[in-house]
Amino acid sequence: MDTSSHIDHFDEPVAATYDADEASMFAPGVLGPTVDVLAGLARAGSAEQPSALEFAIGTGRVAVPLLKAGVAVDGIDLSQAMLDRLRAKSGTESIRTVTGSFTTADLGAKYDLVYLVFNTIGNVTTQDGQVECFANAARHLKPGGHFVVENIVPRLRHLTPGSNEIVFHASDDHVGVDVYTDLVNQQAVSRHFFAEGEPDVFRHGETPFRYTWPSELDLMARLAGMDLVDRWADWDKTPFSGESGSHVSVWQLGGSS
Ligand SMILES: C[S@@+](CC[C@H](N)C(=O)[O-])C[C@H]1O[C@@H](n2cnc3c(N)ncnc32)[C@H](O)[C@@H]1O
């Protein structure tokens, strides 16, 4: 079993400030298109109640508005502290959650859609673990169902010679740096510095990740019996190109009738 999938980097202190730290990711301009794409795919699979399973549901940033859009949502997350934050939100009683890794946890149900957003496939830091993630998605899909992953494209092109660091965000209250620590084993770390409200006081947090090219994920999907049906640069369905910094990929499980 892949043990890297079981390290909780989102425990109590991180969970306590997650929604505030990621406020920009809760903006209607971000969540609106995300929910439109996911709800459309969930509805494509079912004439009755569309259903979705979120891998790494967290505090429900996406799951809560998707539920409001009429999709029955369940979720898996490693962090009990993140799930407690989800539970504290009104209207979330119908969401069934399991505390565990999305590489192995089994809800014993099939869904029209499984999705894993916000670069979280990378939190599984081995290839074996990421392969298990795709297999677990397929295990939870109805025939013809869709698996969606949102992930960054590795920023290796942006490294200056001799450097292994990229500043991916710099604002008054947040600086984010990706450090590419091992180019052989595709390992990196995201380092975050959040302003604490007092001058020159920053809170530091970091999350290791395994970066992948989209084509490697396509192979993992094929191993799990799924084929690529769409790839965009973002949730607005901007065409994916060699310049894209991220991708939203959609694979379909075979066996649609
Ligand atoms: C950046 S947050 C994203 C949460 C939510 N999907 C969102 O978009 O706001 C990453 C989440 O992934 C969870 N996570 C990381 N690795 C996991 C794994 N192997 N299995 C289940 N959850 C995992 C963390 O606990 C955390 O809640």
The ligand as a Tripos MOL2 file, in Angstrom:
@<TRIPOS>MOLECULE
LIG
   27    29     1     0     0
SMALL
NO_CHARGES

@<TRIPOS>ATOM
      1 C1         -6.2440   21.9160   -0.9730 C.3       1 LIG1
      2 S1         -7.3990   21.0030   -0.0070 S.3       1 LIG1
      3 C2         -8.7430   20.8590   -1.1580 C.3       1 LIG1
      4 C3        -10.0760   20.6470   -0.4890 C.3       1 LIG1
      5 C4        -11.2690   20.8020   -1.4160 C.3       1 LIG1
      6 N1        -11.2880   19.7770   -2.4420 N.3       1 LIG1
      7 C5        -11.2510   22.1780   -2.0650 C.2       1 LIG1
      8 O1        -11.1780   22.2300   -3.2970 O.co2     1 LIG1
      9 O2        -11.3000   23.1680   -1.3480 O.co2     1 LIG1
     10 C6         -6.7060   19.3800   -0.0450 C.3       1 LIG1
     11 C7         -7.5200   18.3570    0.7310 C.3       1 LIG1
     12 O3         -7.0630   17.0740    0.3460 O.3       1 LIG1
     13 C8         -7.0860   16.2160    1.4660 C.3       1 LIG1
     14 N2         -6.2130   15.0820    1.1360 N.ar      1 LIG1
     15 C9         -4.8930   15.1220    0.8140 C.ar      1 LIG1
     16 N3         -4.4600   13.8790    0.5100 N.ar      1 LIG1
     17 C10        -5.5350   13.0510    0.6570 C.ar      1 LIG1
     18 C11        -5.7370   11.6590    0.4780 C.ar      1 LIG1
     19 N4         -4.7430   10.8530    0.0860 N.pl3     1 LIG1
     20 N5         -6.9590   11.1470    0.7070 N.ar      1 LIG1
     21 C12        -7.9860   11.9410    1.0860 C.ar      1 LIG1
     22 N6         -7.8510   13.2740    1.2740 N.ar      1 LIG1
     23 C13        -6.6370   13.8160    1.0510 C.ar      1 LIG1
     24 C14        -6.6390   17.1170    2.5900 C.3       1 LIG1
     25 O4         -6.9780   16.5920    3.8510 O.3       1 LIG1
     26 C15        -7.3880   18.4070    2.2500 C.3       1 LIG1
     27 O5         -8.6560   18.4270    2.8370 O.3       1 LIG1
@<TRIPOS>BOND
     1     1     2 1
     2     2     3 1
     3     2    10 1
     4     3     4 1
     5     4     5 1
     6     5     6 1
     7     5     7 1
     8     7     8 2
     9     7     9 1
    10    10    11 1
    11    11    12 1
    12    11    26 1
    13    12    13 1
    14    13    14 1
    15    13    24 1
    16    14    15 ar
    17    14    23 ar
    18    15    16 ar
    19    16    17 ar
    20    17    18 ar
    21    17    23 ar
    22    18    19 1
    23    18    20 ar
    24    20    21 ar
    25    21    22 ar
    26    22    23 ar
    27    24    25 1
    28    24    26 1
    29    26    27 1
@<TRIPOS>SUBSTRUCTURE
     1 LIG1         1 GROUP 0 **** ****
